[in-house]
């Protein structure tokens, strides 16, 4: 079985004792970063990972979760898929996350986030056109947490509305009420996120203590200088609750036989 690159990480760096350049070279990955200036005037950081030699066999678009970023834990999974599946992978930092502009970890409206994802992903896909009009490059999306699953599901809905279809390999990783409550992220039954935390817990949603079982991974998560650890603002909490409720009413789009992609965060 292929080994996930997280096995090389340590408590201080996802690259372990290597430099980023040495790490990418070791796994046969060409890495690039860029910035997209969206219509709201925010600079949205994005990056890509592709095979060092040859064209990718498919395109994978990755969406990080609330308080996450594309430049820390998340990028280890793109490296895995480039090395072992010859995928071309792209990801971005949502507004207020990672290296992107915006009020930290504040998403009062999910729609601009979806717009940013579509703009970045469409530009990346355009770099690898299909060899013939009759063929197309597979392009699943990966969402490692409930909040990023919301964005992934909405991106697919927007693609269907615009193009009339969506790739059959797209992975709807929608959150369920059961999984959300079990992990203690959001309670879909409450009308107002009074503390934004489950009863008896002091950690906010997205806190490493809730997301990672391994102690060393929790230490690595907080080692990122860009990771917010405070509680979400009320407008952000309400928007995530609203979209969770909307998504829970549309679970018929989450086909169980379609692939799901998980990251190294357990």
Secondary structure, DSSP 8 states (H G I E B T S, - for coil): ----GGGG--SS-TTTTS-HHHHHHHTTEEEEEEEEE-TTS-EEEEEEEEESSS--SEEEEEE--TT--TTTTTHHHHHHHHHHH-EEEEEE--TTSTTS-SSTT--S-HHHHHHHHHHHHHHHHHTS--SSTT------EEE-SHHHHHHHHHHHHHHHHHHS---TT-------HHHHHHHTS--TT-SS-SSSS-TT----TT-HHHH-SSHHHHHHHHHSTT---S---HHHHHHHHHHHHHHHTTGGG--TTS-----S--
